[in-house]
């Protein structure tokens, strides 16, 4: 009767533990990138949704970002009174359309918002033609750049092109 393990058995156990450790490391390190990708896709689709609302309703709709609170919301804009009215979220029936990135996407923060290449604007309003504008009806002449980052150091940018309103992710 033998006592203990052979060198081959020990080598196999060490190899299996190494494979498991490497796999776990890759999965957990990569999850931040997945969260970042999902958050950037969500922001891009919500910007497109605001633009589609403007075009389909032939009215002014927008999205306002709040980097300090790591959130944003969609609104209907009335240029006559310079007022905003919250848009109802079609998924959360009856609730206002607002997103807090930290609640939904772990480790993701809204780093900076430069609408029309200016820190003065934290929003994008779309005209009835889907053109990105400011609250005075002036078209944006420069792209808007919404930057998000993850606690692991990676980041993404969501861009909105001037005039066309084309949304892209980098």
LUMKE-37435 format. One line per field, with one value per residue: residue number from 1; chain; x, y, z of N, C-alpha, C in turn. Coordinates in Angstrom, 2 decimals. Example, Ala and Ser with C-alpha at 12.3 -4.5 7.8 and 13.67 -1.06 7.14 Angstrom:
n: (1/2)
chain: (A/A)
n_X: (13.19/12.85)
n_Y: (-5.69/-2.25)
n_Z: (7.80/7.08)
ca_X: (12.30/13.67)
ca_Y: (-4.50/-1.06)
ca_Z: (7.80/7.14)
c_X: (13.20/12.90)
c_Y: (-3.30/0.03)
c_Z: (7.80/7.87)
This chain:
n: (1/2/3/4/5/6/7/8/9/10/11/12/13/14/15/16/17/18/19/20/21/22/23/24/25/26/27/28/29/30/31/32/33/34/35/36/37/38/39/40/41/42/43/44/45/46/47/48/49/50/51/52/53/54/55/56/57/58/59/60/61/62/63/64/65/66/67/68/69/70/71/72/73/74/75/76/77/78/79/80/81/82/83/84/85/86/87/88/89/90/91/92/93/94/95/96/97/98/99/100/101/102/103/104/105/106/107/108/109/110/111/112/113/114/115/116/117/118/119/120/121/122/123/124/125/126/127/128/129/130/131/132/133/134/135/136/137/138/139/140/141/142/143/144/145/146/147/148/149/150/151/152/153/154/155/156/157/158/159/160/161/162/163/164/165/166/167/168/169/170)
chain: (A/A/A/A/A/A/A/A/A/A/A/A/A/A/A/A/A/A/A/A/A/A/A/A/A/A/A/A/A/A/A/A/A/A/A/A/A/A/A/A/A/A/A/A/A/A/A/A/A/A/A/A/A/A/A/A/A/A/A/A/A/A/A/A/A/A/A/A/A/A/A/A/A/A/A/A/A/A/A/A/A/A/A/A/A/A/A/A/A/A/A/A/A/A/A/A/A/A/A/A/A/A/A/A/A/A/A/A/A/A/A/A/A/A/A/A/A/A/A/A/A/A/A/A/A/A/A/A/A/A/A/A/A/A/A/A/A/A/A/A/A/A/A/A/A/A/A/A/A/A/A/A/A/A/A/A/A/A/A/A/A/A/A/A/A/A/A/A/A/A)
n_X: (0.83/0.57/1.77/0.94/1.39/2.19/4.76/3.76/0.99/0.89/1.91/-0.12/-2.30/-1.32/-1.08/-3.80/-4.85/-3.45/-4.51/-7.20/-6.86/-5.81/-7.94/-10.01/-8.87/-8.78/-11.52/-12.59/-11.07/-11.77/-14.47/-14.95/-14.50/-16.61/-18.78/-18.30/-18.54/-21.26/-22.48/-21.72/-23.02/-25.65/-25.88/-25.46/-27.67/-29.77/-29.36/-29.88/-32.55/-33.73/-33.29/-34.82/-37.37/-37.67/-37.73/-39.88/-42.06/-41.98/-40.89/-39.08/-36.64/-34.50/-31.40/-29.99/-27.01/-25.52/-22.68/-21.70/-23.57/-23.48/-25.31/-28.08/-30.85/-33.82/-35.69/-38.50/-38.43/-39.54/-39.29/-40.60/-41.16/-38.80/-38.52/-38.26/-39.66/-40.08/-39.45/-41.36/-40.33/-40.33/-39.96/-40.01/-42.86/-44.62/-42.63/-40.10/-37.76/-34.77/-31.34/-29.03/-25.77/-23.98/-25.62/-26.59/-24.42/-21.77/-18.96/-18.68/-18.34/-19.51/-17.38/-16.73/-18.48/-18.79/-20.57/-21.07/-18.42/-17.94/-17.81/-19.91/-22.30/-24.29/-25.98/-27.87/-29.97/-32.39/-33.59/-36.72/-35.96/-34.03/-31.53/-28.67/-28.79/-28.55/-30.20/-31.16/-31.80/-29.76/-27.66/-25.40/-21.99/-19.74/-18.61/-20.20/-19.05/-19.17/-17.75/-16.98/-15.80/-14.15/-13.58/-11.33/-9.62/-9.99/-11.64/-14.31/-15.69/-18.56/-19.74/-21.42/-22.23/-22.00/-24.67/-25.62/-26.18/-25.31/-24.51/-21.74/-19.40/-16.35)
n_Y: (-1.16/2.22/5.42/8.86/11.16/10.82/12.36/13.05/13.20/15.40/17.40/17.49/18.47/20.99/22.15/22.20/23.94/26.27/26.77/27.27/29.56/31.40/31.57/32.63/35.11/36.32/36.42/38.09/40.43/41.15/41.71/44.36/45.68/44.65/45.74/48.43/48.51/47.80/49.94/52.13/51.45/51.63/54.39/55.48/54.37/55.56/58.26/58.16/57.43/59.75/61.45/60.16/60.46/63.24/63.54/61.85/62.95/65.48/67.61/69.17/67.38/66.13/65.20/65.23/65.39/64.52/64.62/64.74/63.36/61.01/60.32/60.56/62.04/61.95/64.41/66.45/69.36/72.67/75.30/77.76/78.41/77.86/75.46/72.26/69.03/65.97/62.86/59.93/56.70/54.03/51.41/51.22/51.60/54.55/55.73/58.28/58.83/58.12/57.47/55.97/55.45/54.16/52.53/50.61/49.71/48.36/49.93/51.78/55.11/58.39/60.30/62.79/65.44/66.95/68.88/70.06/70.68/72.10/72.95/74.29/73.30/70.70/69.07/67.75/68.86/67.88/69.02/69.20/68.10/66.34/67.35/68.08/70.54/73.65/75.14/77.46/77.04/77.02/75.31/72.69/73.09/71.68/68.39/66.40/65.00/62.37/61.00/57.97/55.99/53.16/51.63/50.08/51.47/51.61/53.15/54.70/56.55/58.32/59.68/62.44/63.56/66.82/68.57/66.17/64.42/61.87/59.04/57.62/55.20/55.06)
n_Z: (0.00/-0.87/0.31/0.24/-2.57/-6.05/-8.05/-10.52/-10.09/-8.32/-10.03/-11.94/-10.41/-9.67/-12.22/-13.02/-11.07/-11.77/-14.32/-13.68/-12.06/-13.93/-15.75/-14.11/-13.51/-16.06/-16.70/-14.63/-14.95/-17.51/-17.24/-16.59/-18.98/-20.45/-19.06/-19.57/-22.37/-22.60/-21.24/-22.86/-25.23/-24.33/-23.69/-26.27/-27.65/-26.26/-26.83/-29.57/-29.38/-28.27/-30.42/-32.38/-31.25/-31.51/-34.31/-35.08/-33.66/-34.58/-33.10/-30.37/-28.66/-26.06/-24.37/-21.20/-19.41/-16.29/-14.89/-12.29/-10.78/-12.07/-14.08/-16.46/-18.30/-20.36/-22.16/-23.13/-24.99/-24.82/-26.79/-26.73/-24.09/-22.94/-21.49/-19.85/-20.07/-18.53/-20.17/-20.58/-19.68/-21.91/-21.14/-18.33/-17.37/-16.88/-15.36/-15.24/-17.88/-17.01/-16.30/-14.19/-14.26/-12.48/-10.92/-12.67/-14.21/-12.98/-11.59/-13.64/-14.71/-15.54/-17.13/-18.48/-20.18/-23.17/-24.96/-28.15/-28.21/-25.84/-22.39/-21.43/-22.22/-21.16/-22.34/-25.14/-27.54/-29.83/-32.90/-34.73/-37.09/-36.38/-35.89/-33.96/-31.45/-29.57/-26.69/-27.75/-30.29/-32.08/-34.34/-33.47/-34.06/-33.68/-32.80/-30.27/-27.24/-25.16/-22.46/-20.87/-18.13/-16.62/-13.44/-13.67/-15.25/-18.01/-20.87/-22.79/-25.54/-26.56/-29.42/-30.95/-34.00/-35.51/-37.15/-38.66/-36.57/-36.20/-34.29/-32.69/-31.38/-29.66)
ca_X: (0.00/1.41/1.39/1.30/1.08/3.34/5.12/2.85/-0.29/1.10/2.06/-1.45/-3.10/-0.77/-1.45/-5.22/-5.03/-2.95/-5.50/-8.36/-6.47/-5.69/-9.30/-10.71/-8.26/-9.22/-12.95/-12.86/-10.46/-12.53/-15.85/-15.01/-14.63/-17.98/-19.65/-18.05/-19.18/-22.72/-22.88/-21.57/-24.12/-26.89/-25.88/-25.64/-29.05/-30.67/-29.21/-30.64/-33.98/-34.12/-33.31/-35.99/-38.56/-37.75/-38.13/-41.22/-43.09/-41.77/-40.79/-37.75/-36.36/-33.09/-30.82/-29.15/-26.07/-25.06/-21.49/-21.57/-24.44/-23.26/-26.63/-28.64/-32.28/-34.39/-36.72/-39.15/-38.06/-40.46/-38.50/-41.40/-41.05/-37.47/-38.78/-38.07/-40.64/-39.50/-39.98/-41.69/-39.55/-41.25/-39.74/-40.51/-44.13/-45.00/-41.46/-39.33/-36.63/-33.49/-30.41/-27.89/-24.81/-23.40/-26.57/-26.79/-23.15/-20.82/-17.64/-18.69/-18.67/-19.59/-16.17/-16.88/-19.46/-18.51/-21.55/-20.66/-17.04/-17.97/-18.28/-21.11/-23.47/-24.31/-27.16/-28.03/-31.38/-32.57/-34.70/-37.69/-35.27/-33.03/-30.24/-28.27/-28.85/-28.58/-31.55/-31.56/-32.11/-28.57/-27.07/-24.06/-21.02/-18.69/-19.17/-20.37/-18.21/-19.54/-16.73/-17.22/-14.62/-14.36/-12.62/-10.10/-8.80/-10.36/-12.64/-14.97/-16.31/-19.73/-19.71/-22.59/-21.73/-22.81/-25.55/-26.32/-26.58/-24.86/-23.93/-20.74/-18.69/-14.93)
ca_Y: (0.00/3.40/6.59/10.11/11.35/10.77/13.66/13.30/13.63/16.76/18.28/17.64/19.33/22.35/22.62/22.51/25.16/27.38/27.03/27.89/30.91/32.24/31.77/33.55/36.42/36.85/36.70/39.24/41.61/41.48/42.10/45.82/46.06/44.32/46.75/49.67/48.37/47.83/51.31/53.01/51.09/52.17/55.85/55.72/54.06/56.55/59.48/57.91/57.43/61.16/61.98/59.56/61.12/64.56/63.41/61.25/63.85/66.79/68.53/69.23/66.44/66.18/64.37/66.04/64.58/65.06/63.83/64.71/62.31/59.81/60.00/61.39/61.83/62.45/65.41/67.17/70.77/73.65/76.53/78.95/78.72/77.38/74.53/70.83/68.12/64.62/61.86/58.68/55.55/53.03/50.13/51.37/52.29/55.60/56.35/59.17/58.20/58.54/56.36/56.16/54.47/53.39/51.52/49.57/49.22/48.40/50.47/52.71/56.50/59.40/61.08/64.17/65.70/68.15/68.99/71.13/70.97/73.12/72.50/75.06/72.50/69.34/68.49/67.81/68.97/67.59/69.73/68.32/67.44/65.44/68.03/68.47/71.98/74.13/75.54/78.65/76.61/77.05/74.00/72.43/73.13/70.72/67.14/66.24/63.90/61.89/60.03/57.16/55.22/52.08/51.68/49.37/52.39/51.68/54.16/54.78/57.83/58.30/60.92/62.84/64.43/68.01/68.61/64.92/63.76/60.47/58.63/56.57/54.84/54.83)
ca_Z: (0.00/-0.97/1.09/-0.43/-3.98/-6.95/-8.61/-11.65/-9.51/-7.82/-11.19/-12.55/-9.53/-9.80/-13.55/-13.00/-10.28/-12.57/-15.38/-13.04/-11.64/-15.13/-16.26/-13.21/-13.70/-17.35/-16.61/-13.79/-15.51/-18.71/-16.95/-16.63/-20.38/-20.86/-18.46/-20.29/-23.69/-22.42/-20.86/-24.02/-26.14/-23.73/-23.89/-27.71/-28.05/-25.66/-27.64/-30.81/-29.03/-28.16/-31.79/-33.05/-30.70/-32.12/-35.72/-35.21/-33.11/-35.20/-31.96/-29.77/-27.57/-25.73/-23.33/-20.33/-18.64/-15.01/-14.55/-10.85/-10.25/-12.89/-14.63/-17.52/-18.51/-21.61/-21.92/-24.23/-24.82/-25.39/-26.98/-26.44/-22.66/-22.52/-20.38/-20.09/-19.49/-18.53/-21.09/-19.92/-20.13/-22.45/-20.48/-16.95/-17.59/-15.96/-14.74/-16.10/-18.56/-16.44/-16.14/-13.31/-14.76/-11.38/-10.44/-13.67/-14.74/-11.87/-11.85/-14.77/-14.36/-16.59/-16.88/-18.92/-21.22/-23.95/-26.04/-29.05/-27.80/-24.80/-21.08/-21.09/-22.56/-20.63/-22.97/-26.58/-27.92/-31.25/-33.54/-35.39/-38.20/-35.82/-35.88/-32.61/-31.28/-28.19/-26.31/-28.49/-31.64/-32.93/-34.61/-32.98/-35.15/-33.34/-32.29/-28.83/-26.78/-23.84/-22.09/-19.68/-17.76/-15.66/-12.33/-14.06/-16.03/-19.43/-21.16/-24.09/-25.88/-27.44/-30.18/-31.74/-35.06/-35.76/-38.32/-38.95/-35.34/-36.21/-33.01/-32.84/-30.15/-29.87)
c_X: (0.89/0.86/1.83/0.93/2.35/3.60/4.21/1.50/-0.18/1.20/0.71/-2.32/-2.62/-1.15/-2.92/-5.50/-4.54/-3.93/-6.73/-8.04/-6.37/-7.07/-10.06/-10.17/-8.73/-10.69/-13.21/-12.22/-11.24/-13.94/-16.01/-15.19/-16.04/-18.97/-19.52/-18.68/-20.69/-23.20/-22.77/-22.66/-25.45/-26.98/-26.15/-27.09/-30.04/-30.56/-30.00/-32.14/-34.49/-34.24/-34.53/-37.29/-38.76/-38.27/-39.56/-42.33/-43.01/-41.73/-39.37/-37.65/-34.87/-32.69/-29.86/-28.31/-25.71/-23.89/-21.32/-22.41/-24.36/-24.55/-26.98/-30.13/-32.70/-35.52/-37.29/-38.87/-39.07/-39.71/-39.28/-41.23/-39.68/-37.61/-38.58/-39.18/-40.08/-40.22/-40.24/-40.89/-40.50/-41.09/-40.30/-41.79/-44.43/-43.82/-40.77/-38.14/-35.33/-32.65/-29.30/-26.89/-24.25/-24.31/-26.67/-25.48/-22.06/-19.45/-17.57/-19.09/-18.69/-18.46/-16.32/-17.89/-19.08/-19.48/-21.20/-19.26/-16.96/-18.44/-19.53/-22.38/-23.33/-25.50/-27.05/-29.53/-31.46/-33.78/-35.64/-37.09/-34.18/-31.64/-29.89/-28.16/-28.69/-29.99/-32.02/-31.88/-30.93/-27.98/-25.71/-23.11/-19.87/-19.34/-19.31/-19.66/-18.60/-18.55/-17.13/-15.96/-15.02/-13.28/-11.33/-9.20/-9.15/-11.47/-13.20/-15.51/-17.49/-19.76/-21.04/-22.09/-22.61/-23.61/-26.31/-26.85/-26.18/-24.14/-22.95/-20.02/-17.24/-14.35)
c_Y: (1.24/4.55/7.82/10.10/11.22/12.17/14.03/13.79/15.07/17.76/18.53/18.59/20.78/22.95/23.01/23.78/26.39/27.76/27.73/29.33/31.85/32.56/32.78/34.97/37.07/37.25/37.96/40.51/42.06/41.96/43.61/46.32/45.76/45.34/48.07/49.64/48.47/49.24/52.25/52.72/51.67/53.67/56.17/55.45/55.05/57.90/59.33/57.93/58.87/61.78/61.44/60.17/62.48/64.47/62.88/62.14/65.25/67.88/68.45/68.25/66.45/65.19/65.25/65.11/65.30/64.19/63.71/63.62/61.03/59.36/60.90/61.12/62.43/63.42/65.93/68.64/71.65/74.96/77.81/79.39/78.34/76.43/73.09/70.06/66.71/63.71/60.59/57.54/54.48/51.65/50.15/52.20/53.29/56.30/57.27/58.43/58.78/57.31/56.80/55.06/53.58/52.30/50.34/48.91/49.41/48.91/51.50/54.11/57.37/60.38/62.54/64.25/67.02/68.18/70.23/71.63/72.06/72.53/73.27/74.26/71.11/68.58/68.57/67.87/68.73/68.36/68.71/67.60/66.49/66.03/68.42/69.99/72.35/74.62/76.82/78.32/76.64/75.66/73.89/72.40/72.17/69.48/67.21/64.97/63.56/60.78/59.30/56.35/54.14/52.16/50.93/50.23/52.49/52.71/54.05/56.19/57.59/59.67/61.16/63.87/65.68/67.85/67.31/64.24/62.30/60.16/57.50/56.37/54.56/54.31)
c_Z: (0.00/-0.14/0.31/-1.90/-4.81/-7.49/-9.77/-11.14/-8.99/-8.98/-11.86/-11.71/-9.65/-11.15/-13.61/-12.20/-11.04/-13.67/-14.81/-12.64/-12.84/-15.69/-15.41/-13.39/-15.00/-17.29/-15.80/-14.32/-16.74/-18.43/-16.95/-18.04/-20.88/-20.31/-19.22/-21.68/-23.59/-22.10/-22.06/-25.06/-25.64/-23.95/-25.36/-28.13/-27.46/-26.37/-28.93/-30.54/-28.92/-29.56/-32.55/-32.53/-31.36/-33.56/-35.84/-34.68/-33.72/-34.13/-31.40/-28.61/-27.30/-24.65/-22.54/-19.45/-17.34/-14.54/-13.05/-10.19/-11.06/-13.57/-15.81/-17.64/-19.84/-21.28/-23.23/-23.97/-25.53/-25.56/-26.67/-24.99/-22.10/-21.34/-20.83/-19.39/-19.63/-19.53/-20.29/-20.53/-20.65/-21.79/-19.06/-17.00/-16.48/-15.31/-15.75/-16.69/-18.00/-16.18/-15.19/-13.68/-13.65/-10.86/-11.39/-14.11/-13.68/-12.29/-12.95/-14.28/-15.60/-16.33/-17.25/-20.06/-21.88/-25.12/-26.85/-28.67/-26.73/-23.49/-20.65/-21.33/-21.96/-21.22/-24.49/-26.83/-29.43/-31.76/-34.18/-36.59/-37.71/-35.75/-34.43/-32.50/-29.82/-27.88/-26.98/-29.95/-32.59/-33.10/-33.95/-34.18/-34.91/-32.76/-30.76/-28.41/-25.35/-23.49/-20.82/-19.39/-16.76/-14.60/-12.65/-14.96/-17.49/-19.63/-22.56/-24.29/-26.80/-28.10/-30.87/-32.74/-35.20/-37.05/-38.55/-37.70/-35.29/-34.90/-33.27/-31.52/-30.50/-28.56)
